[in-house]
Amino acid sequence: MSAASSYFDKTIALLQSLKANELENIDKAAEICANSIANKGLVFLFGNGHSRMMCEEMTPRQGCFVGFVAMVELSLSNHANIVGTNGLRAPLTLEKFEGYSEQILRGFKFGPHDSMIVISTSGIRPVIVEMAAGAQSRGLPVVGICSRKHCEQSVPAHSSGKKLIDVSDVVIDNQCPPGDCVMEFEGLEWRTGPTSTVTGGMIINMLRTATAEKLLARGHKPTLLPSHQFIGNTSAETQLELFYEEYRKSLRHLYE
């Protein structure tokens, strides 16, 4: 069996485990999201490093809808250069500083119906723990997405001794093994083949669709971002402008 085929099979097994074990937690998280959006609140998503991708998978993305807000802090996730300016060393150091998340949170005036999704496979970095704890202290329900195995087996990195699973109202396990990667090769001392992007993307889209279903059941029609590449659809531009306007209005309470 080739490495590519083996990686595929291992990752599919994780997705099957996700379906078998996490549907209830995804439903609970979707209920939190639907309750926020139906009551003109917002659902914030935060993740540093690679987890930023899961925030942007939720929004802005074709098929996304007004109510979700990606909190992307560039200083923690813009590191594609690896070395030099905007390199990897600084964000890896910054995510360990206690107090940084509080400064991010102070930039918003959260409303009574807002909620928060915090994404981190390890679930132990101070910036992650403090983002979830800071949201909870402001009255926001918190959904944590992480690898339970990795989080539970890791030593806490925050001085409180808490991890993401300790400061989340609902935890969704992305099913990834400790270290994330699933492929081992003779001659390599470290594994390769990370899986959290695949399972994380699946969780985000399961959560998005479950939230849409719950909103429609409440009589709340979400305003979607359309695919402007949809062949033969001349109304996409109109819908795009509607999405922009509804998204703008949804942010009002944050800055009042």
Secondary structure, 3 states (H helix, E strand, C coil): CCHHHHHHHHHHHHHHHHHHHHHHHHHHHHHHHHHHHHCCCCEEEECCHHHHHHHHHHCCCCCCECCEEEECCHHHHCCCCECCCCECHHHHHHCCCCCHHHHHHCCCCCCCCCEEEEECCCCCCHHHHHHHHHHHHCCCCEEEEECHHHHHHCCCCCCCCCCHHHCCCEEEECCCCCCCEEECCCCCCCCEEECHHHHHHHHHHHHHHHHHHHHHHCCCCCCECCCCCCCCCCCHHHHHHHHHHHHHHHCHHHHC
